[in-house]
Amino acid sequence: MALPQLIVTALYYACAVGVCELGRRLGDKIAPSYSWLYVEFFATLQRCLLTLEGFAIFRAYGEMAFLVLLAATVYLTAKTVRDGAGNPTPYIEERLVDKSISNQRLYIIIGAQIVAALLAFQGARLFWSMGFTSYHQKRLQVAVCNSDLHVSLLYGMACEFIATFVCRVAEHQLPRWVSEEASLIIECVLISIIVAIGMDHTGMYFNPILAFCLTFGCEGLSNIGHLFVYWVGPVLGWISATFLCNMITTAERPKTE
């Protein structure tokens, strides 16, 4: 007998966060010197797992319920993944701009994120196979996915660029004006608004690894097109926002004689 989607999604979220937290704690005991790797791995796994299930709420309760869940998911993730980004763009910036990490570490981190994204998809399918809801049963029967890109490649890349740029600027500047908790809440609401505006254009992921997990290889978009829209756009948006924020900080710094 099918259960209410909201209850099943809550159970799914609890399992996903619980498994990832268990993984982090095991890492603390077994290999604490590699926290930079396993914290990032489980941050990516958690982000992807929660995002994969979020669309069940969209189907069951509509767009507004999905956007509320999205804001709650972003908040929950920020509170539980420690220093993990679950996103390759900050590390790409650290390598290309700051030169603060090596090529080897960047490749290892992105490789771990890709593995986590693939495992997340399989983990979600395992949960769906239990058949708690009709939506989960239908998801298992989908053999071919369709791309979320419904605009041109250039326009799609621009959408992902702008979304990432705005969120990165907000992340950097808000703590200067409001408390850390208020800043996080505003960011969660802002992300939901941006997704609502651009979801019909690109799916509005503004995170390359989330887009990889949910749409890579889907019909309607080549692999090169996917990289252009969902990787180049966010990376350029993130780096551009950081440059702008650094310019603001420099301009406001008191001049010395």
ChimeraX commands (.cxc) that place a marker at each C-alpha (Angstrom):
marker #1 position 0.00,0.00,0.00 radius 0.5
marker #1 position 1.38,3.39,-1.03 radius 0.5
marker #1 position 2.32,5.77,1.77 radius 0.5
marker #1 position 1.89,9.58,1.72 radius 0.5
marker #1 position 4.74,11.11,-0.27 radius 0.5
marker #1 position 5.62,13.61,2.45 radius 0.5
marker #1 position 6.16,10.87,5.04 radius 0.5
marker #1 position 8.24,8.80,2.62 radius 0.5
marker #1 position 10.36,11.81,1.67 radius 0.5
marker #1 position 10.96,12.59,5.35 radius 0.5
marker #1 position 12.08,8.98,5.86 radius 0.5
marker #1 position 14.33,9.21,2.80 radius 0.5
marker #1 position 15.90,12.45,4.06 radius 0.5
marker #1 position 16.51,10.95,7.49 radius 0.5
marker #1 position 18.21,7.90,5.95 radius 0.5
marker #1 position 20.32,10.02,3.58 radius 0.5
marker #1 position 21.53,12.45,6.24 radius 0.5
marker #1 position 22.04,9.63,8.74 radius 0.5
marker #1 position 24.16,7.53,6.37 radius 0.5
marker #1 position 26.30,10.52,5.41 radius 0.5
marker #1 position 26.79,11.59,9.02 radius 0.5
marker #1 position 27.76,8.03,9.93 radius 0.5
marker #1 position 30.29,8.10,7.11 radius 0.5
marker #1 position 31.78,11.34,8.37 radius 0.5
marker #1 position 32.09,10.02,11.92 radius 0.5
marker #1 position 33.70,6.80,10.73 radius 0.5
marker #1 position 36.13,8.89,8.74 radius 0.5
marker #1 position 36.97,10.88,11.88 radius 0.5
marker #1 position 37.95,7.66,13.64 radius 0.5
marker #1 position 39.64,5.81,10.78 radius 0.5
marker #1 position 41.40,8.49,8.70 radius 0.5
marker #1 position 41.15,11.95,10.30 radius 0.5
marker #1 position 44.09,13.22,8.26 radius 0.5
marker #1 position 41.97,12.77,5.12 radius 0.5
marker #1 position 39.02,14.81,6.38 radius 0.5
marker #1 position 39.42,17.14,3.38 radius 0.5
marker #1 position 38.49,14.18,1.17 radius 0.5
marker #1 position 35.81,12.22,3.01 radius 0.5
marker #1 position 34.00,15.35,4.24 radius 0.5
marker #1 position 33.75,16.50,0.64 radius 0.5
marker #1 position 32.70,13.06,-0.55 radius 0.5
marker #1 position 29.83,12.82,1.94 radius 0.5
marker #1 position 28.82,16.45,1.38 radius 0.5
marker #1 position 28.41,15.67,-2.33 radius 0.5
marker #1 position 26.64,12.39,-1.63 radius 0.5
marker #1 position 24.18,14.13,0.69 radius 0.5
marker #1 position 23.47,17.01,-1.68 radius 0.5
marker #1 position 22.81,14.68,-4.58 radius 0.5
marker #1 position 20.68,12.26,-2.57 radius 0.5
marker #1 position 18.43,15.01,-1.23 radius 0.5
marker #1 position 18.10,16.73,-4.59 radius 0.5
marker #1 position 17.11,13.48,-6.31 radius 0.5
marker #1 position 14.20,13.02,-3.91 radius 0.5
marker #1 position 13.09,16.64,-3.95 radius 0.5
marker #1 position 11.32,16.25,-7.27 radius 0.5
marker #1 position 8.95,13.73,-5.66 radius 0.5
marker #1 position 7.50,16.60,-3.64 radius 0.5
marker #1 position 7.19,18.67,-6.81 radius 0.5
marker #1 position 5.14,15.93,-8.47 radius 0.5
marker #1 position 2.99,15.27,-5.41 radius 0.5
marker #1 position 2.37,18.77,-4.04 radius 0.5
marker #1 position 3.36,21.29,-6.70 radius 0.5
marker #1 position 6.03,23.89,-7.31 radius 0.5
marker #1 position 5.51,25.96,-4.15 radius 0.5
marker #1 position 5.94,22.91,-1.89 radius 0.5
marker #1 position 9.06,21.97,-3.84 radius 0.5
marker #1 position 10.56,25.44,-3.39 radius 0.5
marker #1 position 9.87,25.38,0.35 radius 0.5
marker #1 position 11.52,21.96,0.56 radius 0.5
marker #1 position 14.45,23.26,-1.48 radius 0.5
marker #1 position 15.06,26.12,0.96 radius 0.5
marker #1 position 14.81,23.69,3.88 radius 0.5
marker #1 position 17.19,21.29,2.13 radius 0.5
marker #1 position 19.79,24.00,1.55 radius 0.5
marker #1 position 19.54,24.98,5.22 radius 0.5
marker #1 position 19.79,21.38,6.42 radius 0.5
marker #1 position 22.77,20.72,4.18 radius 0.5
marker #1 position 24.60,23.83,5.33 radius 0.5
marker #1 position 24.14,22.73,8.93 radius 0.5
marker #1 position 25.27,19.14,8.50 radius 0.5
marker #1 position 28.03,18.85,5.87 radius 0.5
marker #1 position 30.72,20.62,7.94 radius 0.5
marker #1 position 33.18,22.32,5.57 radius 0.5
marker #1 position 32.19,20.24,2.57 radius 0.5
marker #1 position 31.04,22.17,-0.47 radius 0.5
marker #1 position 29.43,19.39,-2.49 radius 0.5
marker #1 position 30.36,21.57,-5.42 radius 0.5
marker #1 position 33.55,21.61,-7.53 radius 0.5
marker #1 position 33.52,25.34,-8.34 radius 0.5
marker #1 position 35.19,26.56,-5.10 radius 0.5
marker #1 position 38.05,24.11,-5.64 radius 0.5
marker #1 position 38.45,25.05,-9.28 radius 0.5
marker #1 position 38.71,28.67,-8.17 radius 0.5
marker #1 position 41.26,27.74,-5.51 radius 0.5
marker #1 position 43.38,26.12,-8.18 radius 0.5
marker #1 position 42.99,28.59,-11.05 radius 0.5
marker #1 position 42.89,31.87,-9.12 radius 0.5
marker #1 position 44.31,31.43,-5.62 radius 0.5
marker #1 position 46.77,28.65,-6.53 radius 0.5
marker #1 position 46.12,27.33,-3.02 radius 0.5
marker #1 position 45.67,23.67,-3.97 radius 0.5
marker #1 position 47.59,21.44,-6.35 radius 0.5
marker #1 position 46.30,19.95,-9.58 radius 0.5
marker #1 position 46.50,16.53,-7.96 radius 0.5
marker #1 position 44.26,17.51,-5.04 radius 0.5
marker #1 position 41.77,19.18,-7.39 radius 0.5
marker #1 position 41.53,16.04,-9.54 radius 0.5
marker #1 position 41.11,13.84,-6.46 radius 0.5
marker #1 position 38.33,16.04,-5.07 radius 0.5
marker #1 position 36.44,16.22,-8.35 radius 0.5
marker #1 position 36.90,12.48,-8.83 radius 0.5
marker #1 position 35.47,11.86,-5.34 radius 0.5
marker #1 position 32.54,14.14,-6.12 radius 0.5
marker #1 position 31.77,12.28,-9.35 radius 0.5
marker #1 position 31.89,8.92,-7.56 radius 0.5
marker #1 position 29.61,10.30,-4.84 radius 0.5
marker #1 position 27.15,11.57,-7.46 radius 0.5
marker #1 position 27.03,8.16,-9.15 radius 0.5
marker #1 position 26.55,6.41,-5.82 radius 0.5
marker #1 position 23.80,8.85,-4.90 radius 0.5
marker #1 position 21.83,7.93,-8.00 radius 0.5
marker #1 position 22.14,4.24,-7.23 radius 0.5
marker #1 position 21.28,4.82,-3.58 radius 0.5
marker #1 position 18.15,6.74,-4.55 radius 0.5
marker #1 position 17.12,3.94,-6.90 radius 0.5
marker #1 position 17.62,1.42,-4.11 radius 0.5
marker #1 position 15.23,3.36,-1.89 radius 0.5
marker #1 position 12.74,3.84,-4.75 radius 0.5
marker #1 position 12.79,0.09,-5.40 radius 0.5
marker #1 position 11.04,-0.43,-2.07 radius 0.5
marker #1 position 7.94,0.94,-3.79 radius 0.5
marker #1 position 6.68,3.15,-0.98 radius 0.5
marker #1 position 4.96,5.53,-3.42 radius 0.5
marker #1 position 3.66,5.40,-6.97 radius 0.5
marker #1 position 6.10,8.15,-7.93 radius 0.5
marker #1 position 9.06,6.02,-6.87 radius 0.5
marker #1 position 7.70,3.08,-8.83 radius 0.5
marker #1 position 7.38,5.25,-11.93 radius 0.5
marker #1 position 10.90,6.65,-11.53 radius 0.5
marker #1 position 12.32,3.15,-11.61 radius 0.5
marker #1 position 10.55,2.47,-14.89 radius 0.5
marker #1 position 12.04,5.49,-16.65 radius 0.5
marker #1 position 14.66,4.12,-19.02 radius 0.5
marker #1 position 15.65,7.39,-20.73 radius 0.5
marker #1 position 15.89,10.85,-19.20 radius 0.5
marker #1 position 15.42,14.12,-21.05 radius 0.5
marker #1 position 17.64,17.17,-20.69 radius 0.5
marker #1 position 16.41,20.06,-18.54 radius 0.5
marker #1 position 17.87,22.55,-21.01 radius 0.5
marker #1 position 15.02,24.22,-22.92 radius 0.5
marker #1 position 16.93,27.21,-24.30 radius 0.5
marker #1 position 20.04,27.64,-26.45 radius 0.5
marker #1 position 23.44,26.58,-25.14 radius 0.5
marker #1 position 24.65,30.18,-24.80 radius 0.5
marker #1 position 21.47,31.34,-23.07 radius 0.5
marker #1 position 21.57,28.33,-20.77 radius 0.5
marker #1 position 25.18,28.96,-19.87 radius 0.5
marker #1 position 24.30,32.61,-19.14 radius 0.5
marker #1 position 21.47,31.51,-16.84 radius 0.5
marker #1 position 23.75,29.23,-14.84 radius 0.5
marker #1 position 26.42,31.94,-14.79 radius 0.5
marker #1 position 24.04,34.59,-13.42 radius 0.5
marker #1 position 22.51,32.26,-10.83 radius 0.5
marker #1 position 25.92,31.25,-9.51 radius 0.5
marker #1 position 27.18,34.84,-9.59 radius 0.5
marker #1 position 24.24,36.18,-7.57 radius 0.5
marker #1 position 24.40,33.41,-4.97 radius 0.5
marker #1 position 28.15,33.74,-4.56 radius 0.5
marker #1 position 27.93,37.51,-4.07 radius 0.5
marker #1 position 25.14,37.03,-1.53 radius 0.5
marker #1 position 27.14,34.38,0.30 radius 0.5
marker #1 position 30.14,36.69,0.49 radius 0.5
marker #1 position 28.41,39.98,1.31 radius 0.5
marker #1 position 25.42,39.11,3.52 radius 0.5
marker #1 position 27.49,38.21,6.62 radius 0.5
marker #1 position 28.78,41.77,6.59 radius 0.5
marker #1 position 25.30,43.16,7.22 radius 0.5
marker #1 position 23.37,40.51,9.15 radius 0.5
marker #1 position 24.11,37.65,11.51 radius 0.5
marker #1 position 25.44,34.34,10.23 radius 0.5
marker #1 position 22.08,32.62,10.87 radius 0.5
marker #1 position 20.09,35.35,9.13 radius 0.5
marker #1 position 22.53,35.29,6.23 radius 0.5
marker #1 position 22.01,31.55,5.77 radius 0.5
marker #1 position 18.22,31.90,5.86 radius 0.5
marker #1 position 18.29,34.69,3.28 radius 0.5
marker #1 position 20.54,32.61,1.04 radius 0.5
marker #1 position 18.13,29.66,1.27 radius 0.5
marker #1 position 15.20,31.84,0.23 radius 0.5
marker #1 position 17.26,33.47,-2.53 radius 0.5
marker #1 position 18.23,30.09,-3.99 radius 0.5
marker #1 position 14.58,29.01,-4.07 radius 0.5
marker #1 position 13.59,32.24,-5.84 radius 0.5
marker #1 position 16.34,31.82,-8.44 radius 0.5
marker #1 position 15.35,28.20,-9.06 radius 0.5
marker #1 position 11.71,29.27,-9.47 radius 0.5
marker #1 position 12.73,31.85,-12.06 radius 0.5
marker #1 position 15.06,29.67,-14.10 radius 0.5
marker #1 position 13.88,26.11,-13.56 radius 0.5
marker #1 position 12.06,25.98,-16.90 radius 0.5
marker #1 position 15.18,27.18,-18.73 radius 0.5
marker #1 position 18.00,24.95,-17.49 radius 0.5
marker #1 position 16.70,23.16,-14.41 radius 0.5
marker #1 position 18.73,25.84,-12.58 radius 0.5
marker #1 position 21.33,23.73,-10.80 radius 0.5
marker #1 position 24.24,26.22,-10.62 radius 0.5
marker #1 position 26.31,23.37,-9.26 radius 0.5
marker #1 position 28.16,21.23,-11.82 radius 0.5
marker #1 position 28.08,18.04,-9.76 radius 0.5
marker #1 position 24.32,18.24,-9.13 radius 0.5
marker #1 position 23.74,18.75,-12.84 radius 0.5
marker #1 position 26.02,15.80,-13.56 radius 0.5
marker #1 position 24.11,13.58,-11.15 radius 0.5
marker #1 position 20.68,14.48,-12.48 radius 0.5
marker #1 position 21.12,15.24,-16.18 radius 0.5
marker #1 position 24.44,14.07,-17.63 radius 0.5
marker #1 position 23.83,11.78,-20.59 radius 0.5
marker #1 position 20.15,12.69,-20.89 radius 0.5
marker #1 position 18.65,12.99,-24.36 radius 0.5
marker #1 position 18.53,16.40,-25.97 radius 0.5
marker #1 position 21.96,17.63,-24.91 radius 0.5
marker #1 position 25.40,16.41,-25.93 radius 0.5
marker #1 position 28.12,15.80,-23.37 radius 0.5
marker #1 position 30.02,18.84,-24.65 radius 0.5
marker #1 position 26.88,20.93,-24.39 radius 0.5
marker #1 position 26.36,19.71,-20.84 radius 0.5
marker #1 position 29.90,20.75,-19.87 radius 0.5
marker #1 position 29.45,24.16,-21.49 radius 0.5
marker #1 position 26.16,24.97,-19.77 radius 0.5
marker #1 position 26.51,23.28,-16.39 radius 0.5
marker #1 position 30.26,23.49,-15.80 radius 0.5
marker #1 position 31.60,26.53,-17.65 radius 0.5
marker #1 position 28.65,28.73,-16.64 radius 0.5
marker #1 position 28.85,28.12,-12.87 radius 0.5
marker #1 position 32.65,28.17,-12.75 radius 0.5
marker #1 position 32.84,31.52,-14.55 radius 0.5
marker #1 position 30.00,32.86,-12.41 radius 0.5
marker #1 position 31.72,31.82,-9.18 radius 0.5
marker #1 position 35.11,33.23,-10.14 radius 0.5
marker #1 position 33.60,36.49,-11.46 radius 0.5
marker #1 position 31.65,36.97,-8.24 radius 0.5
marker #1 position 34.77,36.41,-6.16 radius 0.5
marker #1 position 36.66,39.02,-8.19 radius 0.5
marker #1 position 33.84,41.50,-7.66 radius 0.5
marker #1 position 33.70,40.84,-3.92 radius 0.5
marker #1 position 37.45,41.22,-3.64 radius 0.5
marker #1 position 37.25,44.54,-5.49 radius 0.5
marker #1 position 34.55,45.74,-3.08 radius 0.5
marker #1 position 36.63,44.72,-0.10 radius 0.5
marker #1 position 39.72,46.44,-1.49 radius 0.5
marker #1 position 37.80,49.63,-2.31 radius 0.5
marker #1 position 36.40,49.84,1.23 radius 0.5
marker #1 position 39.75,49.22,2.90 radius 0.5
marker #1 position 41.08,52.38,4.60 radius 0.5
marker #1 position 43.91,53.99,2.67 radius 0.5
marker #1 position 47.21,54.37,4.47 radius 0.5
marker #1 position 49.62,57.21,4.00 radius 0.5
marker link #1:1,2 radius 0.2
marker link #1:2,3 radius 0.2
marker link #1:3,4 radius 0.2
marker link #1:4,5 radius 0.2
marker link #1:5,6 radius 0.2
marker link #1:6,7 radius 0.2
marker link #1:7,8 radius 0.2
marker link #1:8,9 radius 0.2
marker link #1:9,10 radius 0.2
marker link #1:10,11 radius 0.2
marker link #1:11,12 radius 0.2
marker link #1:12,13 radius 0.2
marker link #1:13,14 radius 0.2
marker link #1:14,15 radius 0.2
marker link #1:15,16 radius 0.2
marker link #1:16,17 radius 0.2
marker link #1:17,18 radius 0.2
marker link #1:18,19 radius 0.2
marker link #1:19,20 radius 0.2
marker link #1:20,21 radius 0.2
marker link #1:21,22 radius 0.2
marker link #1:22,23 radius 0.2
marker link #1:23,24 radius 0.2
marker link #1:24,25 radius 0.2
marker link #1:25,26 radius 0.2
marker link #1:26,27 radius 0.2
marker link #1:27,28 radius 0.2
marker link #1:28,29 radius 0.2
marker link #1:29,30 radius 0.2
marker link #1:30,31 radius 0.2
marker link #1:31,32 radius 0.2
marker link #1:32,33 radius 0.2
marker link #1:33,34 radius 0.2
marker link #1:34,35 radius 0.2
marker link #1:35,36 radius 0.2
marker link #1:36,37 radius 0.2
marker link #1:37,38 radius 0.2
marker link #1:38,39 radius 0.2
marker link #1:39,40 radius 0.2
marker link #1:40,41 radius 0.2
marker link #1:41,42 radius 0.2
marker link #1:42,43 radius 0.2
marker link #1:43,44 radius 0.2
marker link #1:44,45 radius 0.2
marker link #1:45,46 radius 0.2
marker link #1:46,47 radius 0.2
marker link #1:47,48 radius 0.2
marker link #1:48,49 radius 0.2
marker link #1:49,50 radius 0.2
marker link #1:50,51 radius 0.2
marker link #1:51,52 radius 0.2
marker link #1:52,53 radius 0.2
marker link #1:53,54 radius 0.2
marker link #1:54,55 radius 0.2
marker link #1:55,56 radius 0.2
marker link #1:56,57 radius 0.2
marker link #1:57,58 radius 0.2
marker link #1:58,59 radius 0.2
marker link #1:59,60 radius 0.2
marker link #1:60,61 radius 0.2
marker link #1:61,62 radius 0.2
marker link #1:62,63 radius 0.2
marker link #1:63,64 radius 0.2
marker link #1:64,65 radius 0.2
marker link #1:65,66 radius 0.2
marker link #1:66,67 radius 0.2
marker link #1:67,68 radius 0.2
marker link #1:68,69 radius 0.2
marker link #1:69,70 radius 0.2
marker link #1:70,71 radius 0.2
marker link #1:71,72 radius 0.2
marker link #1:72,73 radius 0.2
marker link #1:73,74 radius 0.2
marker link #1:74,75 radius 0.2
marker link #1:75,76 radius 0.2
marker link #1:76,77 radius 0.2
marker link #1:77,78 radius 0.2
marker link #1:78,79 radius 0.2
marker link #1:79,80 radius 0.2
marker link #1:80,81 radius 0.2
marker link #1:81,82 radius 0.2
marker link #1:82,83 radius 0.2
marker link #1:83,84 radius 0.2
marker link #1:84,85 radius 0.2
marker link #1:85,86 radius 0.2
marker link #1:86,87 radius 0.2
marker link #1:87,88 radius 0.2
marker link #1:88,89 radius 0.2
marker link #1:89,90 radius 0.2
marker link #1:90,91 radius 0.2
marker link #1:91,92 radius 0.2
marker link #1:92,93 radius 0.2
marker link #1:93,94 radius 0.2
marker link #1:94,95 radius 0.2
marker link #1:95,96 radius 0.2
marker link #1:96,97 radius 0.2
marker link #1:97,98 radius 0.2
marker link #1:98,99 radius 0.2
marker link #1:99,100 radius 0.2
marker link #1:100,101 radius 0.2
marker link #1:101,102 radius 0.2
marker link #1:102,103 radius 0.2
marker link #1:103,104 radius 0.2
marker link #1:104,105 radius 0.2
marker link #1:105,106 radius 0.2
marker link #1:106,107 radius 0.2
marker link #1:107,108 radius 0.2
marker link #1:108,109 radius 0.2
marker link #1:109,110 radius 0.2
marker link #1:110,111 radius 0.2
marker link #1:111,112 radius 0.2
marker link #1:112,113 radius 0.2
marker link #1:113,114 radius 0.2
marker link #1:114,115 radius 0.2
marker link #1:115,116 radius 0.2
marker link #1:116,117 radius 0.2
marker link #1:117,118 radius 0.2
marker link #1:118,119 radius 0.2
marker link #1:119,120 radius 0.2
marker link #1:120,121 radius 0.2
marker link #1:121,122 radius 0.2
marker link #1:122,123 radius 0.2
marker link #1:123,124 radius 0.2
marker link #1:124,125 radius 0.2
marker link #1:125,126 radius 0.2
marker link #1:126,127 radius 0.2
marker link #1:127,128 radius 0.2
marker link #1:128,129 radius 0.2
marker link #1:129,130 radius 0.2
marker link #1:130,131 radius 0.2
marker link #1:131,132 radius 0.2
marker link #1:132,133 radius 0.2
marker link #1:133,134 radius 0.2
marker link #1:134,135 radius 0.2
marker link #1:135,136 radius 0.2
marker link #1:136,137 radius 0.2
marker link #1:137,138 radius 0.2
marker link #1:138,139 radius 0.2
marker link #1:139,140 radius 0.2
marker link #1:140,141 radius 0.2
marker link #1:141,142 radius 0.2
marker link #1:142,143 radius 0.2
marker link #1:143,144 radius 0.2
marker link #1:144,145 radius 0.2
marker link #1:145,146 radius 0.2
marker link #1:146,147 radius 0.2
marker link #1:147,148 radius 0.2
marker link #1:148,149 radius 0.2
marker link #1:149,150 radius 0.2
marker link #1:150,151 radius 0.2
marker link #1:151,152 radius 0.2
marker link #1:152,153 radius 0.2
marker link #1:153,154 radius 0.2
marker link #1:154,155 radius 0.2
marker link #1:155,156 radius 0.2
marker link #1:156,157 radius 0.2
marker link #1:157,158 radius 0.2
marker link #1:158,159 radius 0.2
marker link #1:159,160 radius 0.2
marker link #1:160,161 radius 0.2
marker link #1:161,162 radius 0.2
marker link #1:162,163 radius 0.2
marker link #1:163,164 radius 0.2
marker link #1:164,165 radius 0.2
marker link #1:165,166 radius 0.2
marker link #1:166,167 radius 0.2
marker link #1:167,168 radius 0.2
marker link #1:168,169 radius 0.2
marker link #1:169,170 radius 0.2
marker link #1:170,171 radius 0.2
marker link #1:171,172 radius 0.2
marker link #1:172,173 radius 0.2
marker link #1:173,174 radius 0.2
marker link #1:174,175 radius 0.2
marker link #1:175,176 radius 0.2
marker link #1:176,177 radius 0.2
marker link #1:177,178 radius 0.2
marker link #1:178,179 radius 0.2
marker link #1:179,180 radius 0.2
marker link #1:180,181 radius 0.2
marker link #1:181,182 radius 0.2
marker link #1:182,183 radius 0.2
marker link #1:183,184 radius 0.2
marker link #1:184,185 radius 0.2
marker link #1:185,186 radius 0.2
marker link #1:186,187 radius 0.2
marker link #1:187,188 radius 0.2
marker link #1:188,189 radius 0.2
marker link #1:189,190 radius 0.2
marker link #1:190,191 radius 0.2
marker link #1:191,192 radius 0.2
marker link #1:192,193 radius 0.2
marker link #1:193,194 radius 0.2
marker link #1:194,195 radius 0.2
marker link #1:195,196 radius 0.2
marker link #1:196,197 radius 0.2
marker link #1:197,198 radius 0.2
marker link #1:198,199 radius 0.2
marker link #1:199,200 radius 0.2
marker link #1:200,201 radius 0.2
marker link #1:201,202 radius 0.2
marker link #1:202,203 radius 0.2
marker link #1:203,204 radius 0.2
marker link #1:204,205 radius 0.2
marker link #1:205,206 radius 0.2
marker link #1:206,207 radius 0.2
marker link #1:207,208 radius 0.2
marker link #1:208,209 radius 0.2
marker link #1:209,210 radius 0.2
marker link #1:210,211 radius 0.2
marker link #1:211,212 radius 0.2
marker link #1:212,213 radius 0.2
marker link #1:213,214 radius 0.2
marker link #1:214,215 radius 0.2
marker link #1:215,216 radius 0.2
marker link #1:216,217 radius 0.2
marker link #1:217,218 radius 0.2
marker link #1:218,219 radius 0.2
marker link #1:219,220 radius 0.2
marker link #1:220,221 radius 0.2
marker link #1:221,222 radius 0.2
marker link #1:222,223 radius 0.2
marker link #1:223,224 radius 0.2
marker link #1:224,225 radius 0.2
marker link #1:225,226 radius 0.2
marker link #1:226,227 radius 0.2
marker link #1:227,228 radius 0.2
marker link #1:228,229 radius 0.2
marker link #1:229,230 radius 0.2
marker link #1:230,231 radius 0.2
marker link #1:231,232 radius 0.2
marker link #1:232,233 radius 0.2
marker link #1:233,234 radius 0.2
marker link #1:234,235 radius 0.2
marker link #1:235,236 radius 0.2
marker link #1:236,237 radius 0.2
marker link #1:237,238 radius 0.2
marker link #1:238,239 radius 0.2
marker link #1:239,240 radius 0.2
marker link #1:240,241 radius 0.2
marker link #1:241,242 radius 0.2
marker link #1:242,243 radius 0.2
marker link #1:243,244 radius 0.2
marker link #1:244,245 radius 0.2
marker link #1:245,246 radius 0.2
marker link #1:246,247 radius 0.2
marker link #1:247,248 radius 0.2
marker link #1:248,249 radius 0.2
marker link #1:249,250 radius 0.2
marker link #1:250,251 radius 0.2
marker link #1:251,252 radius 0.2
marker link #1:252,253 radius 0.2
marker link #1:253,254 radius 0.2
marker link #1:254,255 radius 0.2
marker link #1:255,256 radius 0.2
marker link #1:256,257 radius 0.2
view
